[in-house]
Amino acid sequence: MTIDWGTELDLLTGLLVVVGLVGVVVQVLPGALLVAGAVVLWGVLQGTGLGWGVAIAAVVLTAVAQVVKYLLAGRHLQRGGVPNRTLVLGAVAGVVGFFVVPVVGLFLFFVGGVYAAERVRLRDHATAWRSTVRALQATGLTILVELAGAMLVVGAWVLGLIFR
């Protein structure tokens, strides 16, 4: 049974996709999951083989992007000698910063937390700063991979819109 949900569903999906893409870049929302969730819901509500195909593609593409982003970031950090403990401390500081200084606190406190953890561990400013830069590069890699995966999901959705 196929139900025609009409333009409203397309517009709502588009809105959620845009919010999700912003979330991928800004790293405040779980952007890739929001994009995938919106497209999966759209596909399921289409009730057609094409809709289900788009939903499955969204899940697979998002899952692959999530795995790849962690593998690439982990390898990048490992090559730079930055331990996972440092990233956890940076992440905790970032979460605190998100509430202490709205909008920019997440980024500022993450950088500060990573630097402080590395400064204590390495006891050298230059080396701690290099580790901090390495952590920021890894974060940038994860954003790029997640954005690429989300854009592929958007592409699958647009193809679904065109060919339905």
HELIX and SHEET records of a PDB file:
HELIX    1   1 GLY A    6  VAL A   26  1                                  21    
HELIX    2   2 GLY A   31  GLN A   46  1                                  16    
HELIX    3   3 GLY A   49  GLY A   80  1                                  32    
HELIX    4   4 ASN A   84  VAL A  100  1                                  17    
HELIX    5   5 GLY A  105  LEU A  122  1                                  18    
HELIX    6   6 HIS A  125  PHE A  163  1                                  39    
END                                                                             
